[in-house]
Amino acid sequence: MLAPSFDFPLLGKKLYFASDFHLGAPNGAESKIRERKIIRWLDSVADDAAAIFLVGDIFDFWFEYGQVIPKGFIPFISKISQLRERGIPILFFTGNHDLWMKDYFTQELGVPVYHHPIELSVSGQKILVGHGDGLGPGDRFYKLLKLVFTNPFFQWLFRWVHPDLGIKIAKAWSGHSRISNSEKDENRFLGEDEWLWQYCKEIEPKSHHDLYIFGHRHLPLQLQVSENSTYFNLGEWVTQFTYLEYDGTEAKLQTFES
């Protein structure tokens, strides 16, 4: 399912894309160090950003109760607020770790939250951007879990669990998921079996996109989909600190070193 398309005039500026910050993981101390680095990156791109896309798994866990959100992340949220006050559009996407984001960021910060990929039209080019979880072949167990986790009835049930207990349970599940991914050697390039690359190849003949931009795989990738189409994966910010910049002509994967 695609959200409505968007036209972005760049006017000499750039679009920036990053994903998989996993704020909160693996512990508070390490997360705070990474949070400060993310804030430095946001400051570094602010002056020439036409828009900033935060493409899922920004938080290692996030759930919005009626009146409660997870504590922490105040420096990051404050920076988002500052950027919005400067008039910089920021678009959030949910990932598999923060798919329970609702309307807090939209109501409090004016940041739209997307649960599905969206299409962009930029300088005559067509771009598809989203987190990427659940797309492509395989991974049937996760796809089944996602159906459960995104079911309104099950979300309603979870809201009846006291936030202290609910967030503790969810964080334990999130930590277990990271361990499982590590055991499965998730960060290894799968060649032709890269499922998001396969997904791009499947939809390209039906609907052309110049660029496909996804996160989720924790691998910075630039792979050709067709003669005039390229798939980028944004990597992650636990060890790699990679992001994509696009000036309307060229898209480049970059590493933030500061």
Secondary structure as UniProt FT lines:
FT   STRAND          3..7
FT   TURN            11..12
FT   STRAND          14..18
FT   HELIX           28..46
FT   TURN            47..48
FT   STRAND          49..55
FT   HELIX           74..85
FT   TURN            86..87
FT   STRAND          90..93
FT   HELIX           104..109
FT   STRAND          113..114
FT   STRAND          118..122
FT   TURN            123..124
FT   STRAND          125..130
FT   TURN            133..134
FT   HELIX           140..149
FT   HELIX           152..159
FT   HELIX           163..183
FT   TURN            184..187
FT   HELIX           191..193
FT   HELIX           195..203
FT   TURN            204..206
FT   STRAND          211..214
FT   STRAND          220..226
FT   TURN            227..228
FT   STRAND          229..234
FT   TURN            237..240
FT   STRAND          242..246
FT   STRAND          251..255
//
